[in-house]
Amino acid sequence: MKRSSVIRRAVLATAAVALVATGCTAQAAGPGSGGRTGGGSAASATNAPVTAAPSPSSVPTPGASASDGSDAKPSSSAPASAAEVLMEDGDENEQVRELQARLRQLDHFDRAPTGFYGSITGKAVSAFQKKRGLPATGSVDEATWQRLLGLSRKPTADELKPSTTNELDAPAAACMKGRVLCISKESRTLAWMIDGRVVSSMDVRFGSENTPTREGTFAVGWKAKDWTSTIYHTPMPYAMFFSGGQAVHYSSDFAARGYGGASHGCVNVRDRAKIAALFDQVKVGDKVVVHW
C-alpha cells in the first residue's frame, strides 16, 4: 500500500515538471515561429489553445497601404520643400526697384519705386498673388516673379527712378540764389537748386505735431554718411544736419511705410540712390530753406 502511494506521487511530480517546462518554452517562442516551437507540446499537454505570435510581415507599418480594402492612405514619402524666396521684407536692391515698377504698371503699387522692400511692397505683392491664384505670402518666390514678368513689361528708366512722386511747387524766394536745399512742406518735396535751377528733386517726410520740423533758413552744419541717432538709436544714413539734431537723411521707414509715419523732426528721404548722390554734391555751409 505504501509502495503504490510512493509510485503515484512520483508519477504526478514528473508530469508537473514536464508541464512547467513546456509552458516556458511556449512563452519564449520567437517571432515567425507561429507559436509552434514547444507550443504544440504545451497545447497537447494542457488541452488549451495557444495563440500564435504575429510575424513581422503581418504587422502593419505606419503609412503602409492597407491590403484588406480599407481606405487607409500611405503617408507622403517626403514633405514638399518650401519655395525659395527671391525677395522679402527688409531687402534693398535694384531687383526690388524693378519689382515695384512692374507692380505699379499693374496698379498694385501706387508710389515711386524706392528699391526697399517694406510693408507696403509686401502688401502689394500679396494682392498680386491673391488675384493670380498664388499663395499670398507677401514675399516673392520664383513662381510669383515669373508670373509678374509675364504680365508686365520691362520698366523704363523713368519708371524705375522718376524725378519725384510729388509735384514741385514754386520755390521760396530764399531758394533762388546760391546752392540751396529747398524743402517745401506744402508739396512735401526737396529740390536741390543752384542759382535758381533745379538739379534734382525727391519726396520728403517731416516730423509729427509733437516733434515738428523747424521752418526757416539754415545752413548745413556737418555731414555724416553713416550715422545713428544718439537719442532714438535709429540709423540716419547720408545725414546732413542743418538745425541742431535735425537733418536731411535717408529713412528706410519712409521707404517702407510712406506717409503713414513721421520723423522725429528730421527731413526724411525715401530714395536711397538719390540722397546718396545728393550727399556727395552738398557741401558744409550750403543753404537749407524749409518753407510752406
Buried (B, 14 or more C-beta within 10 A) or exposed (E): EEEEEEEEEEEEEEEEEEEEEBBEBBEEBEEBBBBBBBBBBBBEBEEEEBEEBEEEEEEEEEEEEEEEEEEEEEEEEEEEEEBEEBBBBEBBEEBBBBBBBBBBBBEBBEBBBBBBBBBBBBBBBBBBBEEBEBEBBBBBBEEBBEBBEEEBEEBEEEBBBBBBBBEBBEBBEBBBEEBBBBBBBEBBBBBBBEEEEBEBBBBBBBBEEEBBBEBEBBEBBEBBEEBEBEEEEBBBBBBBBBBEBBBBBBBBBBBBBBBEEBBBBBBBBBBBBBBBBBBEEBEEEBBBBBBE
